[in-house]
Structure formats: structure tokens, C-alpha cells
């Protein structure tokens, strides 16, 4: 099993910045990618960003392109999401996600609140 633990969430003013971090532990062998999703109350979970573990190439949702940057540290087994120019619509629970050996893993989620 793999465990994903998120950190770094909290309250920030609109226009501000916040960095989320996700630590992967346990059976991380065969990991292909790690990423972030988010979910607002009453809405479906949506894709935010993903980074391919070996290449370091990244994909972003259109809504966060140019504002969010995803990065990974292979030695620390972490993935970070740097969020800048935050908007009230970025308020959500953010979930870390990982695919390894055709299995999908999720973190428990962390709250990000952007006040306008």
C-alpha cells in the first residue's frame, strides 16, 4: 500500500500564494505520476495538475495554467503545488493523487480557503 500525506493548506487572501506538499510513503515502486485534484462542496472532484514521475513533464488544468506550478523531489518522494495569484474560486479541498502499478491512490485531502 501507498500512503499520501498532504500538508501546507490554510487560509490566504486573494492574490496571495500558498504551497501544498504531498509525501508518498510505503510501496511507491512503479509510480508513474503524481498530481493534485480539488473538490468544492457539492461539486465533482476536478483535475488540477499532474507530473510524470520519471520525465518531470507536467500537465495543468486550464483554470490554473500560469498560476500554479507542480514539481517533484524524487529523493524525498514528494510533490509540491505552488499556487500563486490565488482566487476565491480556488477555494476547495485539495487531494494528492498517485498512480502506481495500475492502482490509484488518494490522500485524505487538505483545505485551501481563499478570502476575497
N, CA, C and O atoms as a MOPAC input file, in Angstrom:
PM7 MOZYME 1SCF
protein

 N      0.83500 1    -1.19800 1     0.00000 1
 C      0.00000 1     0.00000 1     0.00000 1
 C      0.86800 1     1.24500 1     0.00000 1
 O      1.99200 1     1.24600 1     0.50100 1
 N      0.32100 1     2.29600 1    -0.57100 1
 C      0.99600 1     3.58100 1    -0.57000 1
 C      0.16100 1     4.55800 1     0.25600 1
 O     -1.06800 1     4.55500 1     0.18800 1
 N      0.84000 1     5.38300 1     1.02700 1
 C      0.16300 1     6.42500 1     1.78400 1
 C      0.57300 1     7.79500 1     1.23300 1
 O      1.74400 1     8.03200 1     0.93400 1
 N     -0.39200 1     8.67400 1     1.10600 1
 C     -0.15400 1    10.03800 1     0.64300 1
 C     -0.59800 1    11.00000 1     1.73200 1
 O     -1.74300 1    10.95900 1     2.18500 1
 N      0.30700 1    11.85300 1     2.14300 1
 C      0.00400 1    12.79000 1     3.22800 1
 C      0.21700 1    14.21000 1     2.72500 1
 O      1.32400 1    14.58700 1     2.34100 1
 N     -0.86400 1    14.99400 1     2.73400 1
 C     -0.80000 1    16.38100 1     2.26700 1
 C     -0.49500 1    17.32800 1     3.42500 1
 O     -0.82800 1    17.05200 1     4.57700 1
 N      0.13700 1    18.43400 1     3.09600 1
 C      0.40000 1    19.48600 1     4.08100 1
 C      0.46000 1    20.82400 1     3.36700 1
 O      0.60400 1    20.89000 1     2.14600 1
 N      0.34600 1    21.89800 1     4.15800 1
 C      0.53900 1    23.23300 1     3.61100 1
 C     -0.72000 1    24.01100 1     3.31600 1
 O     -0.64500 1    25.15700 1     2.87200 1
 N     -1.86500 1    23.42300 1     3.54800 1
 C     -3.10400 1    24.14700 1     3.27400 1
 C     -3.36100 1    25.23700 1     4.29100 1
 O     -2.58700 1    25.41500 1     5.23200 1
 N     -4.45600 1    25.97100 1     4.10000 1
 C     -4.80300 1    27.01100 1     5.04800 1
 C     -5.59700 1    28.12600 1     4.41200 1
 O     -6.19300 1    27.97200 1     3.34700 1
 N     -5.58700 1    29.26400 1     5.10100 1
 C     -6.33500 1    30.43800 1     4.67300 1
 C     -5.37500 1    31.47100 1     4.09600 1
 O     -4.33200 1    31.76000 1     4.68300 1
 N     -5.73400 1    32.02300 1     2.94400 1
 C     -4.89500 1    33.02900 1     2.29800 1
 C     -5.80400 1    34.05100 1     1.62300 1
 O     -6.91100 1    33.72700 1     1.19400 1
 N     -5.32900 1    35.27200 1     1.53500 1
 C     -6.10000 1    36.31400 1     0.86000 1
 C     -5.98800 1    36.18000 1    -0.65300 1
 O     -5.00400 1    35.65600 1    -1.17500 1
 N     -6.99400 1    36.65200 1    -1.33300 1
 C     -6.97200 1    36.65100 1    -2.79600 1
 C     -5.73700 1    37.40200 1    -3.28800 1
 O     -5.38100 1    38.45800 1    -2.76600 1
 N     -5.10000 1    36.83200 1    -4.30000 1
 C     -3.86900 1    37.40500 1    -4.81600 1
 C     -2.62600 1    36.85000 1    -4.15700 1
 O     -1.51100 1    37.07700 1    -4.62700 1
 N     -2.81400 1    36.12700 1    -3.07200 1
 C     -1.69400 1    35.57700 1    -2.33500 1
 C     -1.21600 1    34.25400 1    -2.88900 1
 O     -1.67300 1    33.79300 1    -3.93600 1
 N     -0.27400 1    33.64300 1    -2.15700 1
 C      0.34400 1    32.39700 1    -2.59500 1
 C      0.31000 1    31.37000 1    -1.47500 1
 O      0.25000 1    31.70600 1    -0.29200 1
 N      0.34900 1    30.12900 1    -1.88000 1
 C      0.36400 1    29.01800 1    -0.93300 1
 C      1.01600 1    27.83200 1    -1.63700 1
 O      0.85800 1    27.65900 1    -2.84500 1
 N      1.74100 1    27.02500 1    -0.88800 1
 C      2.34800 1    25.82500 1    -1.46100 1
 C      1.85500 1    24.59800 1    -0.71600 1
 O      1.96900 1    24.51100 1     0.50700 1
 N      1.31300 1    23.66400 1    -1.45700 1
 C      0.91000 1    22.36700 1    -0.91500 1
 C      2.01500 1    21.35700 1    -1.16600 1
 O      2.71800 1    21.41500 1    -2.17500 1
 N      2.15200 1    20.43200 1    -0.22700 1
 C      3.14000 1    19.37200 1    -0.38700 1
 C      2.47900 1    18.02700 1    -0.11300 1
 O      1.59900 1    17.91700 1     0.74100 1
 N      2.90900 1    17.01100 1    -0.84300 1
 C      2.38800 1    15.65400 1    -0.65000 1
 C      3.57000 1    14.70000 1    -0.53000 1
 O      4.43900 1    14.64400 1    -1.40000 1
 N      3.57700 1    13.95800 1     0.56400 1
 C      4.61600 1    12.96600 1     0.80400 1
 C      4.04800 1    11.57800 1     0.53800 1
 O      3.01500 1    11.20100 1     1.09000 1
 N      4.73700 1    10.82300 1    -0.31500 1
 C      4.33400 1     9.44800 1    -0.59900 1
 C      5.22900 1     8.49900 1     0.18500 1
 O      6.45300 1     8.62600 1     0.16900 1
 N      4.60300 1     7.54500 1     0.87200 1
 C      5.37800 1     6.56300 1     1.63000 1
 C      4.77000 1     5.19200 1     1.42900 1
 O      3.67400 1     5.05400 1     0.88500 1
 N      5.49100 1     4.18800 1     1.87200 1
 C      5.01800 1     2.82800 1     1.68500 1
 C      5.52000 1     2.26000 1     0.37100 1
 O      6.66400 1     2.49900 1    -0.01700 1
 N      4.67300 1     1.51300 1    -0.31300 1
 C      5.06500 1     0.84300 1    -1.54700 1
 C      4.91000 1     1.79100 1    -2.72600 1
 O      3.86100 1     1.82500 1    -3.37000 1
 N      5.94400 1     2.55200 1    -3.00400 1
 C      5.91300 1     3.53500 1    -4.08700 1
 C      6.51500 1     2.99500 1    -5.37500 1
 O      6.62700 1     3.71900 1    -6.36400 1
 N      6.90100 1     1.72900 1    -5.36600 1
 C      7.51400 1     1.13900 1    -6.55400 1
 C      6.55900 1     1.17100 1    -7.72800 1
 O      5.36900 1     0.89800 1    -7.57300 1
 N      7.07300 1     1.50400 1    -8.90400 1
 C      6.23500 1     1.50600 1   -10.09400 1
 C      5.38600 1     2.75800 1   -10.25300 1
 O      4.46100 1     2.79100 1   -11.06500 1
 N      5.69800 1     3.77900 1    -9.48200 1
 C      4.93600 1     5.03100 1    -9.58400 1
 C      5.10200 1     5.65300 1   -10.96400 1
 O      6.22500 1     5.77100 1   -11.45600 1
 N      4.02100 1     6.04500 1   -11.58400 1
 C      4.09500 1     6.65000 1   -12.90900 1
 C      3.88400 1     8.16500 1   -12.85400 1
 O      4.54300 1     8.90900 1   -13.58000 1
 N      2.97900 1     8.61800 1   -12.00500 1
 C      2.72400 1    10.04100 1   -11.92600 1
 C      2.12500 1    10.39000 1   -10.57400 1
 O      1.57900 1     9.53000 1    -9.88300 1
 N      2.23100 1    11.65100 1   -10.20800 1
 C      1.57300 1    12.18400 1    -9.01200 1
 C      0.92800 1    13.50300 1    -9.38000 1
 O      1.39300 1    14.20600 1   -10.27800 1
 N     -0.13200 1    13.83100 1    -8.68900 1
 C     -0.81500 1    15.06300 1    -9.03900 1
 C     -1.74000 1    15.55500 1    -7.96600 1
 O     -1.76700 1    15.04300 1    -6.84700 1
 N     -2.51000 1    16.57400 1    -8.33900 1
 C     -3.45000 1    17.20800 1    -7.42300 1
 C     -4.81300 1    17.35000 1    -8.08900 1
 O     -4.92400 1    17.69400 1    -9.26600 1
 N     -5.82900 1    17.07900 1    -7.31000 1
 C     -7.21100 1    17.32900 1    -7.69200 1
 C     -7.81200 1    18.22100 1    -6.60500 1
 O     -7.23600 1    18.37700 1    -5.52800 1
 N     -8.96100 1    18.79400 1    -6.89500 1
 C     -9.65000 1    19.58000 1    -5.87100 1
 C    -11.15600 1    19.39400 1    -5.98500 1
 O    -11.68800 1    19.02400 1    -7.03200 1
 N    -11.81900 1    19.66200 1    -4.87200 1
 C    -13.26300 1    19.46900 1    -4.83700 1
 C    -13.90300 1    20.54300 1    -3.97400 1
 O    -13.52800 1    20.74500 1    -2.81900 1
 N    -14.86000 1    21.21400 1    -4.54900 1
 C    -15.66500 1    22.18400 1    -3.80700 1
 C    -16.92700 1    21.48100 1    -3.32100 1
 O    -17.35800 1    20.48900 1    -3.90900 1
 N    -17.51500 1    21.99400 1    -2.25100 1
 C    -18.74900 1    21.37000 1    -1.73600 1
 C    -19.82800 1    21.29200 1    -2.80600 1
 O    -20.12600 1    22.27800 1    -3.47900 1
 N    -20.40400 1    20.11500 1    -2.95200 1
 C    -21.48500 1    19.93000 1    -3.90600 1
 C    -21.05400 1    19.78100 1    -5.35200 1
 O    -21.88900 1    19.67200 1    -6.25000 1
 N    -19.74800 1    19.77700 1    -5.57300 1
 C    -19.25500 1    19.63500 1    -6.94500 1
 C    -18.38900 1    18.39400 1    -7.07900 1
 O    -17.95300 1    17.81500 1    -6.08500 1
 N    -18.14500 1    17.99600 1    -8.31700 1
 C    -17.29800 1    16.84100 1    -8.55600 1
 C    -15.82700 1    17.21400 1    -8.37400 1
 O    -15.42400 1    18.36700 1    -8.53000 1
 N    -15.05900 1    16.20600 1    -8.04300 1
 C    -13.61800 1    16.41300 1    -7.92500 1
 C    -13.05600 1    16.70500 1    -9.31500 1
 O    -13.42200 1    16.05400 1   -10.29300 1
 N    -12.16300 1    17.69200 1    -9.38800 1
 C    -11.61600 1    18.07300 1   -10.68800 1
 C    -10.09500 1    18.04300 1   -10.68600 1
 O     -9.44800 1    18.25300 1    -9.66000 1
 N     -9.56000 1    17.78300 1   -11.83300 1
 C     -8.11500 1    17.72900 1   -12.03800 1
 C     -7.50800 1    19.12500 1   -11.92600 1
 O     -8.07500 1    20.09900 1   -12.42000 1
 N     -6.36300 1    19.21000 1   -11.27900 1
 C     -5.64200 1    20.48000 1   -11.16400 1
 C     -4.30700 1    20.41700 1   -11.90700 1
 O     -4.04200 1    21.22300 1   -12.79900 1
 N     -3.47800 1    19.45400 1   -11.53000 1
 C     -2.14600 1    19.35100 1   -12.13700 1
 C     -1.60000 1    17.95700 1   -11.90500 1
 O     -1.99900 1    17.26200 1   -10.97100 1
 N     -0.66700 1    17.55500 1   -12.78300 1
 C     -0.04900 1    16.24100 1   -12.67400 1
 C      1.37600 1    16.35000 1   -13.17100 1
 O      1.67000 1    17.11900 1   -14.08600 1
 N      2.26000 1    15.57400 1   -12.56200 1
 C      3.64500 1    15.49800 1   -13.01200 1
 C      4.02300 1    14.04400 1   -13.21400 1
 O      3.74700 1    13.19400 1   -12.36700 1
 N      4.65200 1    13.76700 1   -14.33300 1
 C      5.09300 1    12.40800 1   -14.63900 1
 C      6.38900 1    12.15500 1   -13.89400 1
 O      7.33900 1    12.93200 1   -13.99400 1
 N      6.42100 1    11.06400 1   -13.14900 1
 C      7.48200 1    10.88300 1   -12.16000 1
 C      8.87700 1    10.78200 1   -12.79100 1
 O      9.82600 1    11.38100 1   -12.28500 1
 N      9.00500 1    10.04500 1   -13.86800 1
 C     10.32900 1     9.84300 1   -14.46700 1
 C     10.78800 1    11.05100 1   -15.28300 1
 O     11.92300 1    11.50400 1   -15.13300 1
 N      9.91900 1    11.57100 1   -16.13800 1
 C     10.31900 1    12.64600 1   -17.04800 1
 C     10.27300 1    14.02700 1   -16.39600 1
 O     11.04400 1    14.91400 1   -16.76200 1
 N      9.37500 1    14.20600 1   -15.43600 1
 C      9.19000 1    15.53200 1   -14.85300 1
 C      8.26900 1    16.42400 1   -15.66500 1
 O      8.05300 1    17.58100 1   -15.30500 1
 N      7.72400 1    15.90100 1   -16.75600 1
 C      6.77300 1    16.68100 1   -17.54800 1
 C      5.48100 1    16.86900 1   -16.75600 1
 O      5.09400 1    16.01300 1   -15.96000 1
 N      4.82600 1    17.99800 1   -16.98800 1
 C      3.64400 1    18.33100 1   -16.19700 1
 C      2.46900 1    18.71700 1   -17.08300 1
 O      2.64100 1    19.21700 1   -18.19500 1
 N      1.27400 1    18.47400 1   -16.56200 1
 C      0.02100 1    18.89400 1   -17.20100 1
 C     -0.75900 1    19.73600 1   -16.19800 1
 O     -0.68000 1    19.52600 1   -14.98800 1
 N     -1.51400 1    20.69400 1   -16.73100 1
 C     -2.30300 1    21.58000 1   -15.86300 1
 C     -3.71800 1    21.75200 1   -16.39800 1
 O     -3.94900 1    21.68200 1   -17.60500 1
 N     -4.64200 1    21.97300 1   -15.50600 1
 C     -5.97500 1    22.38600 1   -15.90400 1
 C     -5.88200 1    23.81800 1   -16.43300 1
 O     -5.05200 1    24.60600 1   -15.98000 1
 N     -6.73600 1    24.13800 1   -17.38700 1
 C     -6.70900 1    25.48200 1   -17.97200 1
 C     -6.91300 1    26.56800 1   -16.91500 1
 O     -6.35700 1    27.66100 1   -17.01300 1
 N     -7.71300 1    26.24700 1   -15.91700 1
 C     -8.05700 1    27.24300 1   -14.90100 1
 C     -6.87600 1    27.64700 1   -14.02700 1
 O     -6.93400 1    28.67600 1   -13.35400 1
 N     -5.79800 1    26.85200 1   -14.02500 1
 C     -4.65800 1    27.16200 1   -13.15400 1
 C     -3.37700 1    27.41200 1   -13.92400 1
 O     -2.35800 1    27.75400 1   -13.32200 1
 N     -3.39900 1    27.25200 1   -15.23300 1
 C     -2.19700 1    27.46300 1   -16.03600 1
 C     -1.66500 1    28.87800 1   -15.84600 1
 O     -2.41500 1    29.85400 1   -15.87100 1
 N     -0.36200 1    28.96200 1   -15.65700 1
 C      0.26300 1    30.26000 1   -15.45600 1
 C      0.23800 1    30.74300 1   -14.02000 1
 O      0.92500 1    31.70400 1   -13.67500 1
 N     -0.55200 1    30.08100 1   -13.17500 1
 C     -0.63500 1    30.47200 1   -11.76500 1
 C     -0.09500 1    29.39400 1   -10.82800 1
 O      0.48700 1    29.70500 1    -9.79000 1
 N     -0.28500 1    28.15200 1   -11.18800 1
 C      0.15500 1    27.02500 1   -10.36000 1
 C      1.33900 1    26.33500 1   -11.02300 1
 O      1.42500 1    26.26000 1   -12.24800 1
 N      2.24200 1    25.83600 1   -10.19800 1
 C      3.39000 1    25.07100 1   -10.68900 1
 C      3.54100 1    23.81400 1    -9.84900 1
 O      3.59300 1    23.87500 1    -8.62100 1
 N      3.60900 1    22.68300 1   -10.52200 1
 C      3.80300 1    21.41000 1    -9.83300 1
 C      5.25300 1    20.97000 1   -10.00500 1
 O      5.84400 1    21.13900 1   -11.07200 1
 N      5.81100 1    20.41100 1    -8.95200 1
 C      7.19000 1    19.94300 1    -9.02100 1
 C      7.32100 1    18.70000 1    -8.15800 1
 O      6.46600 1    18.43000 1    -7.31400 1
 N      8.38700 1    17.94700 1    -8.36700 1
 C      8.58500 1    16.74700 1    -7.57800 1
 C     10.02300 1    16.64300 1    -7.13400 1
 O     10.93700 1    17.13500 1    -7.79400 1
 N     10.20500 1    15.98900 1    -5.99500 1
 C     11.53200 1    15.69000 1    -5.47200 1
 C     11.62600 1    14.17800 1    -5.35300 1
 O     11.02900 1    13.57800 1    -4.45900 1
 N     12.38200 1    13.56400 1    -6.26100 1
 C     12.42000 1    12.11000 1    -6.31200 1
 C     13.08400 1    11.52700 1    -5.07600 1
 O     12.73200 1    10.42600 1    -4.65300 1
 N     14.02200 1    12.23100 1    -4.49900 1
 C     14.72800 1    11.70900 1    -3.32100 1
 C     13.85500 1    11.76300 1    -2.08700 1
 O     13.86200 1    10.84800 1    -1.26400 1
 N     13.09700 1    12.85200 1    -1.96500 1
 C     12.22300 1    12.99900 1    -0.80300 1
 C     10.87400 1    12.31800 1    -1.02500 1
 O     10.09900 1    12.15500 1    -0.08200 1
 N     10.59200 1    11.92200 1    -2.25600 1
 C      9.32400 1    11.30500 1    -2.62100 1
 C      8.15500 1    12.25200 1    -2.34600 1
 O      7.12500 1    11.85900 1    -1.79800 1
 N      8.34400 1    13.49100 1    -2.73900 1
 C      7.30200 1    14.49600 1    -2.51400 1
 C      6.92700 1    15.16900 1    -3.83300 1
 O      7.70300 1    15.19600 1    -4.78800 1
 N      5.73400 1    15.70000 1    -3.84800 1
 C      5.29300 1    16.53800 1    -4.95300 1
 C      4.69800 1    17.80300 1    -4.35300 1
 O      3.89400 1    17.73600 1    -3.42300 1
 N      5.08600 1    18.93700 1    -4.87500 1
 C      4.62000 1    20.22800 1    -4.39000 1
 C      3.74800 1    20.91000 1    -5.42700 1
 O      3.92700 1    20.72400 1    -6.63000 1
 N      2.81600 1    21.69200 1    -4.95000 1
 C      1.98900 1    22.51100 1    -5.81900 1
 C      2.10500 1    23.95200 1    -5.34800 1
 O      1.53600 1    24.32900 1    -4.32300 1
 N      2.84100 1    24.74800 1    -6.09800 1
 C      2.97900 1    26.16700 1    -5.78100 1
 C      1.82700 1    26.91300 1    -6.42500 1
 O      1.64600 1    26.87500 1    -7.64300 1
 N      1.05400 1    27.58900 1    -5.59700 1
 C     -0.13200 1    28.28700 1    -6.07600 1
 C      0.06400 1    29.78600 1    -5.86800 1
 O      0.29500 1    30.23900 1    -4.74700 1
 N     -0.02700 1    30.53900 1    -6.93800 1
 C      0.11700 1    31.98700 1    -6.85800 1
 C     -1.12400 1    32.65700 1    -7.44600 1
 O     -1.95900 1    32.01100 1    -8.08000 1
 N     -1.22300 1    33.95700 1    -7.22300 1
 C     -2.37300 1    34.72700 1    -7.72400 1
 C     -3.68400 1    34.01900 1    -7.42100 1
 O     -4.55200 1    33.88400 1    -8.28400 1
 N     -3.80800 1    33.57600 1    -6.19500 1
 C     -4.97700 1    32.78000 1    -5.80800 1
 C     -6.26500 1    33.59400 1    -5.89600 1
 O     -6.29600 1    34.79300 1    -5.61900 1
 N     -7.31700 1    32.89800 1    -6.29000 1
 C     -8.63900 1    33.49900 1    -6.44600 1
 C     -9.62000 1    32.79800 1    -5.50400 1
 O     -9.35900 1    31.69700 1    -5.02100 1
 N    -10.73300 1    33.44700 1    -5.25700 1
 C    -11.72700 1    32.83700 1    -4.37000 1
 C    -12.21500 1    31.51100 1    -4.93100 1
 O    -12.56300 1    30.60200 1    -4.17800 1
 N    -12.24000 1    31.40200 1    -6.24700 1
 C    -12.70400 1    30.14800 1    -6.85700 1
 C    -11.70200 1    29.00800 1    -6.73400 1
 O    -11.99700 1    27.88000 1    -7.12900 1
 N    -10.52600 1    29.28900 1    -6.19200 1
 C     -9.57000 1    28.21900 1    -5.91200 1
 C     -9.86100 1    27.55400 1    -4.56800 1
 O     -9.23500 1    26.55300 1    -4.22000 1
 N    -10.79700 1    28.10200 1    -3.82200 1
 C    -11.16500 1    27.51600 1    -2.53400 1
 C    -11.74000 1    26.11800 1    -2.73800 1
 O    -12.69800 1    25.92900 1    -3.48800 1
 N    -11.14600 1    25.15200 1    -2.06600 1
 C    -11.57400 1    23.75700 1    -2.22000 1
 C    -10.76100 1    22.88200 1    -1.27900 1
 O     -9.81800 1    23.33800 1    -0.63200 1
 N    -11.14800 1    21.62600 1    -1.22300 1
 C    -10.29500 1    20.61900 1    -0.60000 1
 C     -9.40400 1    20.06600 1    -1.70200 1
 O     -9.89100 1    19.64000 1    -2.75000 1
 N     -8.11700 1    20.07400 1    -1.46400 1
 C     -7.14500 1    19.60000 1    -2.45100 1
 C     -6.67100 1    18.20100 1    -2.06500 1
 O     -6.30900 1    17.93500 1    -0.91900 1
 N     -6.68700 1    17.32700 1    -3.05300 1
 C     -6.32100 1    15.92800 1    -2.83300 1
 C     -5.07500 1    15.56600 1    -3.63700 1
 O     -4.97000 1    15.88000 1    -4.82200 1
 N     -4.15600 1    14.91500 1    -2.98600 1
 C     -2.98900 1    14.36600 1    -3.66600 1
 C     -3.39100 1    13.02600 1    -4.29800 1
 O     -4.19000 1    12.27200 1    -3.74300 1
 N     -2.82100 1    12.75900 1    -5.45800 1
 C     -3.19100 1    11.57200 1    -6.23400 1
 C     -1.93400 1    10.93000 1    -6.79300 1
 O     -0.98000 1    11.62100 1    -7.15200 1
 N     -1.93600 1     9.61400 1    -6.86600 1
 C     -0.76300 1     8.91700 1    -7.41100 1
 C     -1.20800 1     7.63600 1    -8.10900 1
 O     -2.11800 1     6.94900 1    -7.64400 1
 N     -0.55900 1     7.32200 1    -9.22500 1
 C     -0.78400 1     6.07000 1    -9.92100 1
 C      0.49500 1     5.22800 1    -9.84100 1
 O      1.59300 1     5.70000 1   -10.13700 1
 N      0.31600 1     3.97800 1    -9.43400 1
 C      1.45200 1     3.06500 1    -9.35100 1
 C      0.96400 1     1.65300 1    -9.62000 1
 O      0.04600 1     1.16500 1    -8.96100 1
 N      1.57500 1     1.01200 1   -10.57900 1
 C      1.23000 1    -0.36700 1   -10.92600 1
 C     -0.26900 1    -0.51400 1   -11.16400 1
 O     -0.90300 1    -1.43600 1   -10.65100 1
 N     -0.82500 1     0.40400 1   -11.94700 1
 C     -2.24200 1     0.38300 1   -12.33500 1
 C     -3.19200 1     0.54100 1   -11.16000 1
 O     -4.36800 1     0.19300 1   -11.26300 1
 N     -2.69800 1     1.06000 1   -10.05000 1
 C     -3.54700 1     1.32800 1    -8.89500 1
 C     -3.51800 1     2.82600 1    -8.64100 1
 O     -2.48100 1     3.47600 1    -8.77300 1
 N     -4.68100 1     3.36300 1    -8.27200 1
 C     -4.78100 1     4.78600 1    -7.98300 1
 C     -4.89100 1     4.99000 1    -6.47400 1
 O     -5.67600 1     4.32900 1    -5.79400 1
 N     -4.08800 1     5.91800 1    -5.97400 1
 C     -4.07600 1     6.21600 1    -4.54300 1
 C     -4.46400 1     7.67400 1    -4.32500 1
 O     -4.19700 1     8.54300 1    -5.15500 1
 N     -5.10400 1     7.91300 1    -3.17900 1
 C     -5.53400 1     9.26500 1    -2.83000 1
 C     -5.09500 1     9.61500 1    -1.41000 1
 O     -5.04300 1     8.76100 1    -0.52500 1
 N     -4.78700 1    10.87700 1    -1.22500 1
 C     -4.59600 1    11.39000 1     0.12200 1
 C     -5.93800 1    11.72400 1     0.73600 1
 O     -6.97600 1    11.59700 1     0.08600 1
 N     -5.91800 1    12.15000 1     1.98400 1
 C     -7.16400 1    12.44800 1     2.68600 1
 C     -7.71300 1    13.82300 1     2.36000 1
 O     -8.87700 1    14.11500 1     2.63500 1
 N     -6.89100 1    14.65600 1     1.78200 1
 C     -7.33900 1    15.98700 1     1.39400 1
 C     -6.94900 1    17.04500 1     2.39800 1
 O     -6.80000 1    16.77700 1     3.59000 1
 N     -6.78700 1    18.26400 1     1.88700 1
 C     -6.41400 1    19.38700 1     2.74600 1
 C     -7.15300 1    20.63200 1     2.25500 1
 O     -7.28400 1    20.86900 1     1.05400 1
 N     -7.62500 1    21.41200 1     3.21000 1
 C     -8.45000 1    22.57000 1     2.86000 1
 C     -7.58900 1    23.75400 1     2.45700 1
 O     -6.59700 1    24.07400 1     3.11200 1
 N     -7.98900 1    24.39900 1     1.36500 1
 C     -7.41600 1    25.68100 1     0.95500 1
 C     -8.57900 1    26.66600 1     0.84800 1
 O     -9.54400 1    26.43000 1     0.12100 1
 N     -8.47200 1    27.76600 1     1.58000 1
 C     -9.52000 1    28.77900 1     1.55900 1
 C     -8.91200 1    30.10200 1     1.14700 1
 O     -7.95400 1    30.57600 1     1.75700 1
 N     -9.47500 1    30.69600 1     0.10400 1
 C     -9.00600 1    31.98600 1    -0.39200 1
 C    -10.08300 1    33.02000 1    -0.09400 1
 O    -11.20300 1    32.93400 1    -0.59800 1
 N     -9.73100 1    33.98500 1     0.72200 1
 C    -10.69900 1    35.02200 1     1.09500 1
 C    -10.59700 1    36.21100 1     0.15200 1
 O     -9.50400 1    36.64100 1    -0.21600 1
 N    -11.74500 1    36.72800 1    -0.22700 1
 C    -11.75500 1    37.84200 1    -1.19000 1
 C    -11.84100 1    39.17900 1    -0.47100 1
 O    -11.86100 1    40.22700 1    -1.11600 1

